[in-house]
Amino acid sequence: MRKRGSKVAVITGGSSGIGFATLRRNFIKTAGIVASATLLPSSFTRLQAKGKETSQNAGPSQAQKALKIVMVPKFTGTAYFAATEKGAKEAVAELKGKGVAIDFLYTGPSVANTDEQIRMIDDLVVQKPDAIIIAASDADAMVPVAKKAKTSGIKVITYDSDVADPTARHWFVNQGTFTQAGAALVDVVAEQAGASERFAVVSTAPGAFSQDSWIAAMKAQMQAKYPKMQLVDIRYGLNKPAESFSVAQDLINKYGGQLGGIVAPSVVALPKVAEAVEQAGLSGKIVVTGMSTPKDMKEFVKRGTVKTVVLWNPVDLGYLAVYAAQASLAGTLKDDATQAKLPAGRLGTRDAVASLEDITAKGPLTLKNVIVLGNPFRFTKDNIDQFNF
């Protein structure tokens, strides 16, 4: 490590079932890997017709009773959201074992694209699923389509990233409060780079609510605990590897030894920032930490380029989101509950609260209808091999 003032710390964030199997086949046939493809309403029409025929001949069928739940991540092309899919499917399997029939579909844009995510959700609303679980790629832009789904009688659960208007959905499954995550990131900078270092931020895109809220929480933690720290620059990797790598290089070249940290709460960016540090020959001299998956960061951690990765377990996040959707559909989690205990399988119970104080991009805010997964987790060389997502 260099002397104080010469270190640079880099922080970068953050199916089964007859009906949905048909939807998935239609989606693949018509879209391939093209992100602009949509699902076809005829899938539910055929399922409904089949259900009517079955009921006339043999009474209520399992297909009729199955809950149709869709999970729509920001985009599918990342290990992080693949981990949420894994957890969701685990919850679906457990609930089926308890006699709760579920048709589950995981689908979304292959790359970050807010307009495409909105179009896909619009198409899904036509299908009339029982619940849609959404990770909002843009908090404001997603409000109209979330409201459309909710007013159509669909239970709307957000996870990972919320919509700006809480009345547009029923519950938000929050991986951890912005206050918790922002504080954890700044704490790592202080521990590994020093409590009076200058740092910059590599975020996803201007206006990204979660990232902006983590930054706001970082500022609050600095003010409260590390008053000598300074945030000197914010850059945007746009949730794309090449752009994230490029802005990391720019920051390293611009500030050099005058920068004590680069903070970017972006899952996509962390491995690219670590790569930029390695290519610059600064491993061990630049502190790199942030948010990404153990799978993407394992080699960087083992090589010592990164000492600590801060994240929650996205497998558990997807798992909890399905339990929340099922409980909301079953009525065991009331839409107007002030405070409730949500049974969540192997996670035990989680508090579902009508209001929760947090720091956000729009300032201090009382979050509405929130279920919090838990405190951030630290992945290090001592435990990272225990995780395979």
Beta strands, then each sheet from edge to edge (+ up, - down):
strand 1: 8-12
strand 2: 67-72
strand 3: 102-106
strand 4: 131-134
strand 5: 155-159
strand 6: 171-174
strand 7: 198-203
strand 8: 230-236
strand 9: 261-264
strand 10: 286-290
strand 11: 306-311
strand 12: 339-343
strand 13: 349-360
strand 14: 363-372
strand 15: 377-379
sheet 1: 8+ 7+ 9+ 1+ 10+ 11+ 15-
sheet 2: 3+ 2+ 4+ 5+ 6+ 14+ 13- 12+
end
